[in-house]
């Protein structure tokens, strides 16, 4: 899937086209420097780990659920890593994250 950057200040699309990998039920790690997209319904019961700088697009109507049953966040973003989340045109995608044993839904704990 290709995604074009939108510049909200000018109301135009940038010429940059980014290739996106799709997040699936089997995805566990989001790798540095990559762009990812979620389409449809994706459920990750063991949580996600962000490594490096990651961009995540929630497509219109998409639903991503990342939960963890141990003492880790549903989406682990440890210090020094970044996760930037984008919506698509209508902005109707959702992300639900739940940590186990009192951990944050999205946070800095974990592997």
C-alpha positions in Angstrom: 0.0 0.0 0.0 1.3 3.5 -0.8 0.5 6.5 1.3 1.0 10.2 0.4 1.9 12.7 3.2 -0.6 15.5 3.7 0.5 18.9 4.7 -2.2 20.4 6.9 -0.7 23.9 6.8 -1.0 24.2 3.0 -3.9 21.8 2.5 -1.9 19.9 -0.2 -0.4 16.5 -0.5 3.4 16.2 -0.4 5.2 14.5 -3.3 6.6 11.9 -0.9 5.0 8.5 -1.3 5.6 6.1 1.5 5.3 2.3 1.3 3.3 0.8 4.1 3.3 -2.7 5.5 0.0 -4.0 6.9 -0.4 -4.9 10.5 -1.9 -8.3 10.9 -3.0 -10.5 13.8 0.5 -12.1 13.7 2.4 -8.8 13.9 4.4 -8.4 17.2 7.1 -5.9 16.4 6.9 -2.6 14.5 10.4 -1.9 13.1 12.4 1.3 13.0 11.9 3.6 10.1 8.8 1.8 8.7 5.3 2.9 8.0 2.5 0.6 8.9 -1.3 0.6 8.0 -4.2 -1.1 9.7 -7.2 -2.2 7.6 -10.2 -4.1 8.8 -10.2 -5.7 12.2 -6.8 -6.7 13.7 -6.5 -8.2 17.2 -3.1 -8.8 18.8 -3.4 -10.7 22.1 0.3 -10.6 23.0 0.8 -6.9 22.5 3.0 -4.9 20.1 6.6 -3.6 20.6 7.8 -0.4 18.9 11.5 -0.4 18.0 12.9 2.9 16.8 10.8 5.5 15.0 7.5 4.1 13.7 4.5 5.6 11.8 1.1 3.9 12.1 -1.9 4.7 9.9 -5.3 3.7 11.1 -7.3 3.4 7.9 -11.0 4.5 7.9 -13.1 2.0 9.6 -10.1 0.0 10.8 -9.9 -1.4 14.4 -6.6 -2.4 16.0 -6.7 -4.0 19.5 -3.4 -4.8 21.2 -3.7 -6.3 24.7 -1.2 -8.0 26.9 -1.9 -10.5 29.6 1.3 -10.1 31.6 2.7 -7.0 33.3 3.5 -5.3 29.9 1.7 -2.5 28.0 -0.5 -3.5 25.1 1.8 -1.3 22.9 5.3 -1.0 24.3 7.1 2.2 23.4 10.3 2.3 25.5 12.3 5.5 26.1 14.2 6.5 22.9 11.5 5.0 20.6 8.6 6.9 19.0 5.2 6.0 17.7 3.3 8.5 15.5 -0.3 7.5 14.8 -2.3 8.9 11.8 -5.9 8.7 10.7 -7.1 8.4 7.2 -9.4 10.9 5.4 -12.5 10.4 7.7 -10.4 9.6 10.8 -12.6 6.7 11.8 -9.9 4.1 12.6 -9.6 3.0 16.3 -6.8 1.7 18.5 -7.6 0.0 21.7 -4.6 -1.0 23.9 -4.7 -2.7 27.3 -1.8 -3.6 29.5 -1.7 -6.5 31.9 -1.3 -6.5 35.7 -1.7 -2.7 36.0 0.5 -1.8 33.0 -0.4 1.1 30.7 -2.2 0.5 27.5 0.5 2.3 25.6 3.7 2.9 27.6 7.4 2.5 28.2 7.5 -0.8 29.9 8.2 -4.2 28.3 10.8 -5.7 26.0 
